[in-house]
């Protein structure tokens, strides 16, 4: 008889790295990095245009990367023609047509991956897992804030 393991950092980390590896397989053919994919999605979630500072804050907060890495990611996306500064406003970035297409491909691929990974899992289990992970994230962020 097997028992259900207790949720801990190792189990959560294994799930994170396994699902991230699947996502990176999706991104690899287009040359898009994980950080770039997040930046494109975040910009699209904001209607296709976003404040640079807000996007950097979202990236550093959610990915736990430093500002220099976030800035470098945005420069890469700009150099690749996927994001551009709004004319006359260097504080705002917008998706280019190529950026919109890339982001839509990522979103479509990600939805297919999620459908496959979550298929057959009971909705109540997914809801409970979501609540636990949100609480753990908030607590970890609070611990990180105390260290600053």
LOVOLO-352893 format. One record per residue: residue number from 1; x, y, z of N, C-alpha, C, CB in turn; chain; residue in three letters. Coordinates in Angstrom, 2 decimals, always signed. Atoms other than C-alpha are relative to their C-alpha. Last residue first. Glycine has a CB too. Example, Ala and Ser with C-alpha at 12.3 -4.5 7.8 and 13.67 -1.06 7.14 Angstrom:
VOKE,2,-0.82,-1.19,-0.06,+13.67,-1.06,+7.14,-0.77,+1.09,+0.73,+0.41,+0.46,-1.42,A,SER .
VOKE,1,+0.89,-1.19,+0.00,+12.30,-4.50,+7.80,+0.90,+1.20,+0.00,-0.99,+0.03,+1.25,A,ALA .
This chain:
VOKE,148,-0.50,-1.20,+0.68,+16.15,+43.00,+2.81,+0.25,+1.12,+0.98,-0.97,+0.46,-1.08,A,UNK .
VOKE,147,-1.45,+0.10,+0.15,+15.89,+39.70,+4.67,+0.61,+1.26,-0.61,+0.36,-1.18,-0.86,A,UNK .
VOKE,146,-0.62,-0.20,-1.31,+12.38,+40.47,+5.89,+1.52,+0.05,-0.10,-0.43,-1.11,+0.97,A,UNK .
VOKE,145,+0.10,-1.43,-0.31,+11.21,+40.87,+2.29,+0.64,+0.32,+1.35,-1.48,+0.44,+0.01,A,UNK .
VOKE,144,-0.98,-0.72,+0.81,+12.50,+37.39,+1.45,-0.01,+1.49,+0.31,-0.27,-0.23,-1.49,A,UNK .
VOKE,143,-1.32,+0.32,-0.56,+10.55,+35.91,+4.36,+1.09,+0.74,-0.77,+0.25,-1.53,-0.05,A,UNK .
VOKE,142,-0.10,-0.73,-1.26,+7.40,+37.73,+3.19,+1.36,-0.25,+0.65,-1.13,-0.40,+0.96,A,UNK .
VOKE,141,-0.26,-1.41,+0.35,+7.93,+36.46,-0.37,+0.15,+0.85,+1.27,-1.13,+0.56,-0.89,A,UNK .
VOKE,140,-1.41,-0.08,+0.44,+8.21,+32.91,+1.01,+0.36,+1.43,-0.35,+0.24,-0.93,-1.21,A,UNK .
VOKE,139,-0.85,+0.14,-1.18,+4.94,+33.37,+2.91,+1.48,+0.11,-0.36,-0.28,-1.33,+0.68,A,UNK .
VOKE,138,+0.13,-1.20,-0.82,+3.12,+34.75,-0.13,+0.91,-0.07,+1.22,-1.47,+0.21,+0.44,A,UNK .
VOKE,137,-0.69,-1.09,+0.71,+4.44,+31.95,-2.33,-0.05,+1.28,+0.83,-0.65,+0.24,-1.39,A,UNK .
VOKE,136,-1.44,+0.21,-0.13,+3.41,+29.32,+0.21,+0.79,+1.11,-0.67,+0.38,-1.34,-0.60,A,UNK .
VOKE,135,-0.38,-0.30,-1.39,-0.11,+30.77,+0.42,+1.50,-0.18,+0.21,-0.78,-0.90,+0.97,A,UNK .
VOKE,134,+0.12,-1.46,-0.17,-0.47,+30.84,-3.38,+0.42,+0.39,+1.42,-1.45,+0.46,-0.28,A,UNK .
VOKE,133,-1.15,-0.61,+0.66,+0.85,+27.26,-3.57,-0.03,+1.52,+0.10,+0.03,-0.41,-1.46,A,UNK .
VOKE,132,-1.21,+0.29,-0.77,-1.64,+26.04,-0.98,+1.21,+0.70,-0.63,+0.25,-1.53,+0.07,A,UNK .
VOKE,131,+0.05,-0.76,-1.27,-4.62,+27.74,-2.63,+1.28,-0.19,+0.80,-1.22,-0.43,+0.84,A,UNK .
VOKE,130,-0.16,-1.42,+0.29,-3.65,+26.43,-6.06,+0.01,+0.84,+1.26,-1.11,+0.47,-0.92,A,UNK .
VOKE,129,-1.41,-0.21,+0.30,-3.20,+22.90,-4.74,+0.27,+1.47,-0.29,+0.44,-0.86,-1.20,A,UNK .
VOKE,128,-0.72,+0.09,-1.27,-6.67,+23.04,-3.19,+1.50,+0.25,-0.22,-0.23,-1.39,+0.66,A,UNK .
VOKE,127,+0.34,-1.20,-0.78,-8.20,+24.28,-6.47,+0.76,+0.00,+1.33,-1.52,+0.08,+0.25,A,UNK .
VOKE,126,-0.69,-1.13,+0.61,-6.37,+21.61,-8.47,-0.25,+1.28,+0.78,-0.43,+0.17,-1.45,A,UNK .
VOKE,125,-1.42,+0.17,-0.31,-7.58,+18.92,-6.07,+0.82,+1.17,-0.56,+0.53,-1.34,-0.55,A,UNK .
VOKE,124,-0.16,-0.36,-1.41,-11.16,+20.24,-6.27,+1.45,-0.18,+0.45,-0.93,-0.85,+0.88,A,UNK .
VOKE,123,+0.04,-1.46,-0.16,-11.00,+20.23,-10.07,+0.23,+0.40,+1.46,-1.33,+0.55,-0.49,A,UNK .
VOKE,122,+1.27,-0.56,-0.50,-10.02,+16.56,-10.10,+0.10,+1.51,+0.25,-0.41,-0.72,+1.28,A,UNK .
VOKE,121,-0.17,-0.36,-1.41,-6.94,+15.78,-12.22,-1.30,+0.65,+0.48,+1.22,+0.96,+0.20,A,UNK .
VOKE,120,+0.39,+1.05,-0.93,-7.95,+14.02,-15.41,+0.21,+0.30,+1.46,+0.73,-1.21,-0.33,A,UNK .
VOKE,119,+1.12,+0.88,+0.40,-6.08,+16.29,-17.77,-0.24,-1.08,+1.06,+0.29,-0.67,-1.37,A,UNK .
VOKE,118,+1.05,-0.04,-1.01,-3.81,+18.73,-15.92,-1.17,-0.92,-0.30,-0.49,+1.40,+0.16,A,UNK .
VOKE,117,-0.52,+0.27,-1.34,-0.64,+17.97,-17.87,-1.10,-0.09,+1.06,+0.98,+1.06,+0.38,A,UNK .
VOKE,116,-0.57,+1.35,-0.08,-2.28,+17.66,-21.30,+0.44,-0.34,+1.43,+1.18,-0.14,-0.96,A,UNK .
VOKE,115,+1.10,+0.94,+0.18,-4.49,+20.72,-20.97,+0.49,-1.44,+0.15,-0.66,+0.19,-1.38,A,UNK .
VOKE,114,+0.79,+0.02,-1.24,-1.56,+22.66,-19.55,-1.15,-0.99,-0.10,-0.54,+1.40,+0.33,A,UNK .
VOKE,113,-0.79,+0.71,-1.01,+0.64,+21.72,-22.52,-0.80,-0.13,+1.29,+1.34,+0.75,+0.28,A,UNK .
VOKE,112,+0.01,+1.42,+0.37,-2.05,+22.72,-25.00,+0.77,-0.83,+1.02,+0.59,-0.20,-1.41,A,UNK .
VOKE,111,+1.35,+0.51,-0.29,-2.57,+26.04,-23.21,-0.08,-1.49,-0.33,-1.07,+0.78,-0.81,A,UNK .
VOKE,110,+0.11,+0.16,-1.44,+1.19,+26.63,-23.25,-1.36,-0.55,+0.39,+0.26,+1.34,+0.71,A,UNK .
VOKE,109,-0.77,+1.17,-0.40,+1.35,+26.05,-26.97,-0.09,-0.30,+1.48,+1.44,+0.18,-0.38,A,UNK .
VOKE,108,+0.70,+1.17,+0.54,-1.46,+28.51,-27.65,+0.71,-1.29,+0.41,-0.09,+0.09,-1.54,A,UNK .
VOKE,107,+1.23,+0.19,-0.77,+0.07,+31.11,-25.33,-0.76,-1.24,-0.47,-0.90,+1.25,-0.11,A,UNK .
VOKE,106,-0.35,+0.47,-1.34,+3.53,+30.68,-26.85,-1.26,-0.30,+0.80,+0.86,+1.04,+0.74,A,UNK .
VOKE,105,-0.50,+1.37,+0.15,+2.21,+30.95,-30.40,+0.34,-0.60,+1.37,+1.24,-0.03,-0.92,A,UNK .
VOKE,104,+1.19,+0.82,+0.25,+0.22,+34.03,-29.36,+0.39,-1.46,-0.19,-0.77,+0.51,-1.24,A,UNK .
VOKE,103,+0.72,+0.17,-1.27,+3.36,+35.55,-27.86,-1.24,-0.86,-0.18,-0.38,+1.37,+0.59,A,UNK .
VOKE,102,-0.79,+0.90,-0.86,+5.35,+34.94,-31.02,-0.74,-0.28,+1.30,+1.39,+0.60,+0.30,A,UNK .
VOKE,101,+0.07,+1.35,+0.57,+2.62,+36.47,-33.20,+0.74,-1.01,+0.87,+0.59,+0.00,-1.42,A,UNK .
VOKE,100,+1.36,+0.52,-0.21,+2.25,+39.48,-30.94,-0.13,-1.43,-0.53,-1.04,+0.91,-0.70,A,UNK .
VOKE,99,+0.15,+0.32,-1.42,+6.01,+39.97,-30.87,-1.37,-0.55,+0.32,+0.26,+1.23,+0.84,A,UNK .
VOKE,98,-0.72,+1.26,-0.21,+6.21,+39.79,-34.67,-0.10,-0.45,+1.46,+1.49,+0.15,-0.40,A,UNK .
VOKE,97,+0.80,+1.04,+0.64,+3.51,+42.47,-34.87,+0.66,-1.36,+0.19,-0.21,+0.30,-1.50,A,UNK .
VOKE,96,+0.03,-0.22,+1.45,+5.49,+44.51,-32.35,-0.93,-1.06,-0.59,+1.46,-0.06,-0.64,A,UNK .
VOKE,95,-0.28,+1.15,+0.86,+4.57,+44.29,-28.68,-0.01,+0.47,-1.45,-1.04,-1.13,+0.22,A,UNK .
VOKE,94,+1.16,+0.60,+0.65,+4.73,+47.58,-26.84,+0.45,-1.19,-0.84,-0.74,+1.04,-0.89,A,UNK .
VOKE,93,-0.33,+0.98,+1.02,+7.12,+49.10,-24.34,-1.28,-0.57,-0.58,+0.89,-1.12,+0.56,A,UNK .
VOKE,92,+1.03,+0.99,+0.32,+6.65,+52.24,-22.29,+0.46,-0.88,-1.16,-1.35,+0.69,-0.35,A,UNK .
VOKE,91,+0.41,+0.68,-1.23,+9.22,+54.40,-20.49,-1.01,-1.11,-0.26,-0.57,+0.99,+0.99,A,UNK .
VOKE,90,-0.89,+1.09,-0.33,+11.04,+55.39,-23.67,-0.36,-0.76,+1.25,+1.37,+0.51,+0.13,A,UNK .
VOKE,89,+0.24,+0.38,-1.40,+8.09,+57.50,-24.76,+0.82,-1.23,+0.34,-1.51,-0.26,+0.26,A,UNK .
VOKE,88,+0.03,-1.16,-0.88,+8.58,+59.48,-27.98,-0.20,-0.31,+1.46,-1.05,+0.92,-0.44,A,UNK .
VOKE,87,-0.66,-1.21,+0.53,+7.64,+56.53,-30.15,-0.17,+1.18,+0.96,-0.57,+0.36,-1.39,A,UNK .
VOKE,86,+0.99,-0.85,+0.65,+6.56,+53.64,-27.93,+0.71,+1.25,-0.50,-1.17,+0.36,+0.97,A,UNK .
VOKE,85,+0.41,-1.15,-0.80,+9.59,+51.52,-27.24,-1.07,+0.75,-0.77,+1.20,+0.93,+0.35,A,UNK .
VOKE,84,-0.58,-1.27,+0.39,+9.67,+48.26,-29.12,-0.49,+1.07,+0.96,-0.36,+0.36,-1.46,A,UNK .
VOKE,83,+0.50,-1.15,-0.78,+9.14,+44.61,-28.31,+0.64,+1.25,-0.58,+0.33,-0.15,+1.54,A,UNK .
VOKE,82,+1.23,+0.52,-0.59,+9.51,+41.56,-30.58,-0.67,+1.02,+0.91,+0.29,-1.27,+0.77,A,UNK .
VOKE,81,+1.18,-0.56,+0.67,+12.07,+43.10,-32.94,-1.32,-0.53,+0.52,+0.09,-0.27,-1.46,A,UNK .
VOKE,80,+0.60,+1.03,+0.86,+14.90,+40.80,-31.81,-1.23,+0.50,-0.74,-0.36,-1.22,+0.84,A,UNK .
VOKE,79,-0.96,+0.27,+1.09,+16.87,+43.79,-30.47,-0.57,-1.03,-0.99,+1.33,-0.51,+0.58,A,UNK .
VOKE,78,+0.00,-1.17,+0.87,+13.80,+44.81,-28.43,+0.92,-0.22,-1.20,+0.44,+1.26,+0.79,A,UNK .
VOKE,77,+1.29,+0.00,+0.71,+13.37,+41.32,-27.02,-0.11,+1.18,-0.95,-1.15,+0.03,+1.00,A,UNK .
VOKE,76,-0.01,+1.11,+0.97,+17.07,+41.14,-26.15,-1.28,-0.01,-0.83,+0.17,-1.34,+0.73,A,UNK .
VOKE,75,-0.86,-0.43,+1.11,+16.92,+44.59,-24.51,+0.08,-1.08,-1.08,+1.41,+0.34,+0.52,A,UNK .
VOKE,74,+0.77,-0.96,+0.78,+13.95,+43.43,-22.45,+0.81,+0.54,-1.17,-0.47,+1.16,+0.89,A,UNK .
VOKE,73,+1.05,+0.74,+0.70,+15.88,+40.36,-21.30,-0.82,+0.94,-0.88,-0.92,-0.71,+1.00,A,UNK .
VOKE,72,-0.65,+0.68,+1.12,+18.90,+42.49,-20.43,-1.02,-0.77,-0.83,+1.11,-0.95,+0.50,A,UNK .
VOKE,71,-0.30,-1.01,+1.02,+16.70,+44.75,-18.28,+0.63,-0.64,-1.24,+0.93,+1.07,+0.57,A,UNK .
VOKE,70,+1.28,-0.41,+0.60,+15.33,+41.72,-16.42,+0.22,+1.02,-1.11,-0.93,+0.58,+1.08,A,UNK .
VOKE,69,+0.45,+1.13,+0.83,+18.83,+40.34,-15.88,-1.31,+0.34,-0.68,-0.16,-1.28,+0.85,A,UNK .
VOKE,68,-0.86,+0.05,+1.18,+20.10,+43.73,-14.65,-0.43,-1.13,-0.95,+1.47,-0.19,+0.42,A,UNK .
VOKE,67,+0.43,-1.01,+0.97,+17.11,+44.07,-12.32,+0.82,-0.06,-1.29,+0.09,+1.39,+0.62,A,UNK .
VOKE,66,-0.38,-1.37,-0.29,+17.91,+40.85,-10.50,-0.42,+0.93,-1.14,+1.51,+0.10,+0.25,A,UNK .
VOKE,65,-1.23,-0.36,+0.71,+15.96,+37.65,-10.87,+0.34,+1.44,+0.36,-0.15,-0.17,-1.54,A,UNK .
VOKE,64,-1.07,-0.13,-0.99,+13.39,+36.24,-8.45,+1.35,+0.19,-0.70,+0.04,-1.24,+0.92,A,UNK .
VOKE,63,-1.08,+0.92,+0.37,+11.17,+35.15,-11.36,+1.14,-0.01,+1.01,+0.54,+0.37,-1.35,A,UNK .
VOKE,62,+0.51,+1.36,+0.22,+7.96,+36.63,-9.95,+1.10,-0.99,-0.31,-1.00,+0.01,-1.13,A,UNK .
VOKE,61,+0.82,+0.54,-1.08,+9.28,+39.76,-8.30,-0.43,-1.43,-0.21,-1.21,+0.84,+0.18,A,UNK .
VOKE,60,-0.86,+0.21,-1.16,+12.15,+40.53,-10.66,-0.79,-0.63,+1.15,+0.64,+1.33,+0.45,A,UNK .
VOKE,59,-0.99,+1.04,+0.29,+9.93,+39.96,-13.70,+0.87,-0.28,+1.22,+0.87,+0.40,-1.19,A,UNK .
VOKE,58,+0.70,+1.29,+0.08,+6.97,+41.92,-12.35,+1.00,-1.14,-0.20,-1.04,+0.02,-1.14,A,UNK .
VOKE,57,+0.41,+0.36,-1.36,+9.23,+44.80,-11.28,-0.72,-1.35,+0.00,-0.93,+1.09,+0.59,A,UNK .
VOKE,56,-1.21,+0.40,-0.73,+10.89,+44.86,-14.71,-0.36,-0.45,+1.41,+1.04,+1.16,+0.05,A,UNK .
VOKE,55,-0.36,+1.31,+0.54,+7.45,+44.92,-16.35,+1.26,-0.52,+0.70,+0.22,+0.08,-1.53,A,UNK .
VOKE,54,+0.95,+0.98,-0.52,+6.33,+47.76,-14.09,+0.32,-1.41,-0.47,-1.40,+0.36,-0.41,A,UNK .
VOKE,53,-0.29,+0.20,-1.43,+9.47,+49.74,-14.85,-0.93,-1.03,+0.61,-0.12,+1.32,+0.75,A,UNK .
VOKE,52,-1.25,+0.75,-0.15,+9.04,+49.26,-18.62,+0.26,-0.32,+1.48,+1.20,+0.79,-0.59,A,UNK .
VOKE,51,-1.06,-0.85,-0.54,+5.43,+50.43,-18.50,+1.23,-0.88,+0.21,-0.45,+0.69,+1.35,A,UNK .
VOKE,50,-0.23,+0.00,-1.45,+3.32,+48.16,-20.64,+1.08,+1.00,+0.38,+0.40,-1.39,+0.48,A,UNK .
VOKE,49,-0.88,-1.12,-0.32,+1.71,+47.85,-24.04,+0.16,+0.05,+1.51,-0.56,+1.36,-0.56,A,UNK .
VOKE,48,-1.00,-0.13,+1.05,+0.12,+44.74,-25.54,+0.96,+1.14,+0.19,-0.67,+0.15,-1.30,A,UNK .
VOKE,47,+0.56,-0.61,+1.20,-3.10,+44.92,-23.52,+1.00,+0.21,-1.12,-0.62,+1.29,+0.35,A,UNK .
VOKE,46,+0.24,-1.42,-0.27,-1.46,+44.34,-20.15,-0.52,+0.72,-1.24,+1.28,+0.67,+0.51,A,UNK .
VOKE,45,+1.03,-0.05,-1.05,-1.70,+40.55,-20.44,-0.39,+1.43,+0.34,+0.50,-0.71,+1.26,A,UNK .
VOKE,44,+1.29,+0.32,+0.62,+0.20,+40.90,-23.73,-1.13,+0.08,+1.01,+0.04,-1.39,-0.64,A,UNK .
VOKE,43,+0.35,-1.15,+0.84,+3.07,+42.63,-21.94,-1.35,-0.22,-0.65,+1.07,+0.26,-1.07,A,UNK .
VOKE,42,+0.38,-1.10,-0.90,+3.12,+39.97,-19.24,-0.40,+1.24,-0.78,+1.16,+0.33,+0.96,A,UNK .
VOKE,41,+1.33,+0.28,-0.55,+3.08,+37.23,-21.87,-0.48,+1.12,+0.91,+0.02,-1.32,+0.78,A,UNK .
VOKE,40,+0.98,-0.13,+1.08,+5.99,+38.77,-23.77,-1.41,-0.23,+0.52,+0.31,-0.98,-1.14,A,UNK .
VOKE,39,+0.12,-1.43,+0.32,+7.99,+39.26,-20.56,-1.02,+0.23,-1.11,+1.36,+0.58,-0.41,A,UNK .
VOKE,38,+0.76,-0.64,-1.07,+7.29,+35.67,-19.43,-0.22,+1.48,-0.31,+0.71,-0.16,+1.35,A,UNK .
VOKE,37,+1.40,+0.43,+0.10,+8.38,+34.31,-22.79,-0.86,+0.65,+1.06,-0.09,-1.52,+0.11,A,UNK .
VOKE,36,+0.61,-0.74,+1.11,+11.57,+36.38,-22.65,-1.47,-0.37,-0.16,+0.74,-0.28,-1.31,A,UNK .
VOKE,35,+0.20,-1.38,-0.44,+12.44,+34.99,-19.22,-0.68,+0.84,-1.09,+1.36,+0.64,+0.40,A,UNK .
VOKE,34,+1.07,-0.02,-0.99,+11.89,+31.41,-20.41,-0.30,+1.42,+0.44,+0.38,-0.87,+1.21,A,UNK .
VOKE,33,-0.37,+0.50,-1.32,+14.06,+32.03,-23.45,-1.22,+0.04,+0.92,+1.18,+0.83,+0.61,A,UNK .
VOKE,32,+0.51,-0.80,-1.12,+12.74,+32.35,-26.99,+0.42,-0.63,+1.31,-1.55,+0.13,-0.06,A,UNK .
VOKE,31,-1.12,-0.72,-0.59,+14.85,+30.88,-29.79,-0.40,+0.88,+1.18,+0.67,+0.83,-1.04,A,UNK .
VOKE,30,+0.08,-1.41,+0.38,+11.72,+29.97,-31.75,+1.17,+0.81,+0.55,-1.31,+0.60,+0.48,A,UNK .
VOKE,29,-0.07,-0.15,+1.45,+12.50,+26.24,-31.65,-0.05,+1.46,-0.48,-1.12,-0.77,-0.64,A,UNK .
VOKE,28,-1.30,+0.17,+0.64,+13.37,+26.45,-27.92,+0.00,+0.19,-1.52,+0.53,-1.35,+0.31,A,UNK .
VOKE,27,-0.62,-1.28,+0.35,+10.10,+27.85,-26.56,+1.23,-0.15,-0.89,+0.37,+0.74,+1.25,A,UNK .
VOKE,26,+0.90,-0.75,+0.88,+8.07,+24.62,-26.55,+0.68,+1.26,-0.52,-1.30,+0.36,+0.75,A,UNK .
VOKE,25,+0.02,+0.75,+1.26,+10.97,+22.62,-25.12,-0.89,+0.70,-1.02,-0.50,-1.45,+0.23,A,UNK .
VOKE,24,-1.22,-0.38,+0.72,+11.37,+25.40,-22.51,+0.14,-0.79,-1.31,+1.23,-0.23,+0.87,A,UNK .
VOKE,23,+0.20,-1.32,+0.60,+7.74,+24.85,-21.51,+1.24,+0.41,-0.81,-0.30,+1.05,+1.08,A,UNK .
VOKE,22,+0.97,+0.20,+1.09,+8.33,+21.13,-20.93,-0.23,+1.33,-0.72,-1.35,-0.56,+0.55,A,UNK .
VOKE,21,-0.73,+0.69,+1.07,+11.47,+21.94,-18.91,-0.92,-0.26,-1.20,+0.59,-1.32,+0.51,A,UNK .
VOKE,20,-0.80,-1.02,+0.68,+9.44,+24.44,-16.86,+0.78,-0.62,-1.16,+0.97,+0.69,+1.00,A,UNK .
VOKE,19,+0.90,-0.76,+0.87,+6.89,+21.73,-16.10,+0.76,+1.10,-0.73,-1.15,+0.60,+0.80,A,UNK .
VOKE,18,+0.52,+0.87,+1.06,+9.58,+19.38,-14.81,-0.89,+0.78,-0.96,-0.77,-1.18,+0.60,A,UNK .
VOKE,17,-1.05,+0.23,+1.00,+11.42,+22.11,-12.91,-0.48,-0.89,-1.14,+1.21,-0.62,+0.66,A,UNK .
VOKE,16,-0.38,-1.24,+0.68,+8.29,+23.34,-11.14,+1.00,-0.28,-1.11,+0.59,+1.00,+1.00,A,UNK .
VOKE,15,+1.11,-0.36,+0.90,+6.98,+19.87,-10.33,+0.35,+1.25,-0.80,-1.30,+0.22,+0.80,A,UNK .
VOKE,14,-0.01,+0.97,+1.08,+10.37,+18.86,-8.91,-1.10,+0.30,-1.01,-0.16,-1.43,+0.55,A,UNK .
VOKE,13,-1.10,-0.30,+0.90,+10.51,+22.07,-6.89,+0.06,-0.95,-1.18,+1.31,-0.04,+0.74,A,UNK .
VOKE,12,+0.38,-1.21,+0.73,+7.07,+21.49,-5.38,+1.08,+0.36,-1.01,-0.24,+1.18,+0.98,A,UNK .
VOKE,11,+1.08,+0.38,+0.92,+8.01,+17.92,-4.44,-0.43,+1.21,-0.84,-1.22,-0.56,+0.79,A,UNK .
VOKE,10,-0.55,+0.88,+1.01,+11.31,+19.03,-2.93,-1.06,-0.37,-1.03,+0.58,-1.26,+0.65,A,UNK .
VOKE,9,-0.76,-0.76,+0.99,+9.79,+21.99,-1.12,+0.56,-0.85,-1.11,+1.12,+0.73,+0.65,A,UNK .
VOKE,8,-1.15,-0.69,-0.56,+7.24,+19.84,+0.67,+0.74,+0.70,-1.13,+0.95,-0.99,+0.75,A,UNK .
VOKE,7,-0.53,-1.07,+0.86,+3.83,+18.31,+0.10,+1.15,+0.68,+0.72,-1.11,+1.03,-0.39,A,UNK .
VOKE,6,+0.31,-1.33,-0.50,+3.44,+15.19,+2.19,+0.62,+1.02,-0.94,+0.52,+0.19,+1.47,A,UNK .
VOKE,5,-1.08,-0.77,-0.65,+3.63,+12.00,+0.19,-0.51,+1.36,+0.47,+1.19,+0.19,-0.97,A,UNK .
VOKE,4,-0.15,-1.27,+0.70,+0.47,+9.99,-0.42,+1.07,+0.81,+0.70,-1.35,+0.78,-0.06,A,UNK .
VOKE,3,+0.61,-1.15,-0.66,+0.92,+6.50,+0.94,+0.25,+1.24,-0.84,+0.58,+0.20,+1.43,A,UNK .
VOKE,2,-0.81,-1.21,+0.06,+1.48,+3.35,-1.01,-0.72,+1.14,+0.69,+0.33,+0.36,-1.45,A,UNK .
VOKE,1,+0.85,-1.18,+0.00,+0.00,+0.00,+0.00,+0.90,+1.24,+0.00,-0.97,+0.00,+1.23,A,UNK .
